[in-house]
Amino acid sequence: MQRWIILGGMLGAALIAAWLSALVVAWVRRKAPRLGLLDRPGARKVHAEPIPLGGGLGIWAGTLGVIALGTVAVLVAPLIPGGSDWWGASMADCLGGLREKIPEIWGLLLGGTVLMLVGLADDRVGLPWWMRLGIEFVVAAACVYWQGLHLTAFIDLPWLTGVLSVVWIVALINSFNMLDNMDALSGGVAVICALVLSIMLLSSPADGGEQPQLFVAAMLWILAGAIVGFLRFNWPPAKIFMGDAGSYFIGFWIAAATLLATYTGYRGAHPHAVVAPLVVLAIPLYDMTSVVLIRLREGRSPFQADKKHFSHRLVELGMTKKQAVLTIYLATIASSMGAWLLPRTDWIGAGFIVVQTGFILGVIRVLESVGRQREQEP
């Protein structure tokens, strides 16, 4: 009974986040010209007319609003007469654990808000890449060294895991930012990744029978709901883009959730499952890595925007934009499915899953090389 209450609560939170996000996105869409939030056509753009920016404000507002409501509910719940008798001792313990997490979640929201505002400023007036990247590193370092977000890598070198954690956060911020180059692409992939990661947490209780990691799972469900509210307006043909404000917030939130969670079991019974987030997020990371390598190979800055992304390369193969987005969705699901098995298998099985993910990326690489060969043919 209590498990269904928890799942129902998460679904309800996601729906509220979607509703709040949709309201804010609709408002931003109407006010975008006056706010100076318009993405105008250009050499590297795939749209032919100005499209409003700032949809990321809705994603941020939906997440913030639900967490604010949840904070009030958690603080008020103990004051309800007879409430503990109704929901039981285990639920009371769960609420107690959530109360302890309140400062942590608001600290993360502060970091996400800073990044959202930086992205919003870039959407509106444009900021140099070094300034944006510098702020990303500062926010990531504050979360790692102030809030104790550390990668679970079973490396007995705290300084190294700290550095890797900062790099991981910055990498995911830029992965989802770079992936935001076609309608519903970055948002849709983020929803898939968030739901897969949360389902892993909800379906993998610890060996000792402890509760699954409800706090992090709820974070991911709320984000997914907020993104769905935005996707209502971003589905092709898009009526608004999330902009850097949205992609920065999404990448940071998912990165923070992966660092807060453990996929190896509460006692580290399945250490090989530490690669689960890497497997789930393989496609966004592949897009970022391949784009950066292409730009460096061509002697250009890795921060110079272009049409060299995974989705653009699929369009060069002859796909429509919708087909390219669907292909990336399916590739994300295909790579993510193996991650669910990691806590349920041994080292050999984990090795097969990692190799399988590598083969999926290899198939993608081969398909893309066909497109480049066609371009080079006379």
N, C-alpha and C positions, 0 to 999 in steps of 0.2 A: 504494500500500500504506500509506504513512504517513498519507495523508489519511483512509483508512478507520480507521486506528488512532486518529486524533484524534477522528473522529466517534463511534467506538465508546466512546472514553473519556468523551466528553461525555454520551452516552446513559447509560453506566454511572453517572456521577456524578449525573445527574438521578434515576435509579432509586434510588440509595442515599439521596439527599436525600428522596425520597418516602417511603421506608421509615422513615427516622429521624423524619421529620415525623409520620407516622401513629402511630408508637409514642408520641411525646410528646403528641400530641393526645389519644390514647386515655387516657393517664395523667391529663392535665389534666381531661378530661371526668369521670373518676371522682372526682377530688379537688376539683372546682370548688366545691361547696357549702362544704367546709371552708376553702377558700382565699378565700372571699368573692367568687367570680367567677361571678355569676349575673345575667343580663339579664332583669329582671322586666317583665311587660306594662305598658304605659302608653298615654297618649293618642297618642303618635306611633309606637307599636310596631305591627308587623303580625303578631306572634305572640300567642297567647292564654295561654301558660303559661311559667314561667321556663325559660330556656335557658342552659346553661353558656357562659361567656365564656372567653377565654384561648387560643383556638385559634392565635392568632398566635405563641404560644410554640413551637408545633411548626414553623411556617414558619421562625422564627428559628433554632431548634435544628437543623433539617435543613440549612439553609444553612451555619451555623457548623460543624456536624460534618463536612460534605463538604470544606469549605475547610481545616479542620484536617487531615483525612486527605490532602488534596492537597498541603498544605504539607510534610508529612512525606515524601510520595512524591517531591516535587521535590528536597528536600534530600538524600534517601537515594539517589536514582537515580545520581548520579555515582560513588557508592561501590561500585556493583555491578561486579564484574570482567567485562570484555568487554561491558558494557552498550551502550556507544557503537557498537560494531561491529554489534550486533544491530539497533538502531533507526535508525542512520544519522546522518550529519552534520547534516542539516537538523533532525531531531528533537532532536539535542543542542543546536543553536542555540535551538530553541523552548524547551527546558527551561531554558536559560540565561536567556532572556528572562523566563520565569515566575519564576525565582529573584529577579530584579531587582524584580519586582512584589510580592513577598511583603509588604514593609513597607506598601505602598500599600493592598493588599487588607485587611490587618488594621487599618489606620487607618480604612478605610470601615466595617469590621465594628464598630469601636468606636463610630463615629457612629450606625450603625444600631441597635446595642445600647442606646445612650442613649435613642434615640427609642422603641424597643420598651419599655423600662422606664417611660418617661413615659406611653406609651399604656396599659401594664398598670396603672399607678397610677390613671390616669383610669378604666379599666374597674372597678377595685375600689372606689375611694373618691370619684372625681370630682375633677377639677382645673379651676380657672377657665380660660376660653378664652385670656386674655391670658398666663397662665403657659405653657400648651402652645405657643401661637404664638411666644412669646419664645424658648423652648428650641429650637423648630424653626429659627428664624432664626440662633441662636447655632451650632447644629450645622452648618447649611448654610454659614454664613460660615467656620467652621473648615475645612470641606472645600474650599471655594473658595480661601481665602487661605493656608491652611497646606499643603494637599495639591495645590494648583494645578489644581483642577477648573474649567475655564473653557469657556464656550459657544463653539463654533466659528461665529462669525457674520460673519467678514470685516469687522469694525468696528475701525478703528485707534484705539480708545479703551479701553485696558485697564480703566479704572475703570468704564466702562459695561458691558463684558462681564462684569466681576466682579459688579456689581449684578444684571444680568440672570440670571446663573448662580444666585445666591442665591435670587432670586425664583422661578426655574424649579424648584429643588429643593422649596421650600416649597409651590409651587402643586401639584406632583405628589403630595406627601405628603397634602395636603388633598383633592385630587381623588379619590384612592383611598379616603380616609377617608369622604368624603361619598357615594361610590358604594356603600359597604358598607351597604346598607339592605334587601337581600333575599337570600334563600338563594343561595349560589354566584355572586352577581353580581360583586362586586369581585374575588374570587379568579379567577373564570373569565375576566374581561376582562384581568386582569393576565397570565394564562398566554398568552392570544392575543397581547397586545402584546409580551411578552418573547420569544416564539417568532418572531414576525415580525421584530423587531429583530435577533435573533441570526441568523436565516436570511439577512437582508440582509448582515450582516457576513461570514458564512461563504461567501456566493456572490458577493461583490464584492471579489476581490483587487485590489491596486493595479495601476496601468498598468505599473509596472516589474517586475511578477511577484512582489512581496513576498507573504509569507503574509498571509492575511486576519487580522482582529483576534481571534485565538483567545481571548485573555484575557477580553475583554468578553463575547464570545459564551458562554464557559463560565460567567461570572457569571450570565447570563440563563437558561441551561439549568438551572443548579443551583437558582435561585429558582423556575423553573417546576416543577421536580420537587418541591420542598418544598411548593409550593402545591397540587399534585395530591394529595400525601399528606394535606393538610388537607381538600381537597374531598371526599375519601371520607366524611368525617363531616359536611360542610356541604351536601351535595347535598340538595335538597328531599325530604322535610321535614328541616331541619337538626337535627342532634343537638348541635352546638356552633357558636358564632360566633367569628370571628377577633378581634373587638374592635379597639379602637384600637391595641393592641400589634401586631397583624398588618398593619393598613392603613398605619400609619406606617412600618413596616419595608419593606413592599412599595413604597410610593411613593418612599421614599428610595433604595432599591436600584436601581429602574428609572431614577430621575433621575440617580444617580451613573453608571450604565452609559451613559446617553445622552451625558453630558458627557465620559466617558473615550473614547468612540468617535468616529470621524469617518466620516461617510457621503459625504463629498465626494471621496474618493480620497486617497491618501497625499500627493499633491502638490497637492491642491485642484483637480484637473482638472474636477470637477463641482460648482462652488460652489452651484448651485441645490439640490443634494441636502441642504443644511443644514436644510431644513424637514422632512426625513423623520421625525424623532421627533415633531414637531408634528402631522403627518398621522396617524401611527400612534396617537397618544394623543389624537386629536381628541374622541372620545366622553367619556372621563373629564373632560377639560378643559371640554367643553360642559356636562356635568352640573353641575360646580362653578360655572361662570360663570352659567348660567341660574338656579340656585338662589339664588345671592348676589343677582342682580338682582331676582328676585321678592321676596325678603325686604326689600331696600332700598325697592322700589317700594311695598310694603305698610307701610313705616315701622317695620320690625323690625330687630333686630340680624342681621347676616349670619351670626352664629355661633349663632343660636337654632334648634335642631333642629325639624324639621317633616316633613310628608309632601308636600313640593313637588318631590321629586326626579324625574328623568327616568323612572325605573321606576314611581313612583307615578302620574305623569301618564299613562303608558301604561295602567295599570290602570283609570284613570278613563275611558279610551276603551272599556272593556269587556273588556280582556284579562285572563286569569288571571295570577297572579304568575309561573308558569313560562313563559307566552307572552311576558310582558314581558322576562324575563331572556333568553330565546332571541332576541327581537328586538334587544336591545342587543348580544348576541354577534354577530349577523349584521351589525348596523350597524358594529361595530368591525372585523370582517373586511373589509367593503366599503370602509371608509375606508382600512384598512391596505394593501390590495392595491395601490393606486396608488403607495404609498411605495416599493415594491420596484422600480418602474420609474424612479424619480428619478435614480439614478446611471447609468442607461442611456439617458437622453434629453437633449435640449437645453433651453434656457430656455423655448422655446415649449411643449414637452411638459410641462415642470415646471409652467408656468402652468396648463395644462389640468388637471393632477392636483390642484393646489391649488383650482381652481375647482370641480372635481368633488366634492372633499371639502366645499366650501362648499354645494354643491347637496344633498348627502346630509344635512347639518345643516339645510338649509332645508326639506327634505321632512319631517324630524322636527318642525321648528317648526310647520309647517302642521298636521300631525296633532295636535300638542298643542293648538293653538288651537281645533280642533274640540271637543276634550274640555272646554276652558274655556267655550266657548259653550254646550255642553249644560248645564254646571253653572249658568250664569246664566239659562237659560230658565226661565220661571215654570211 
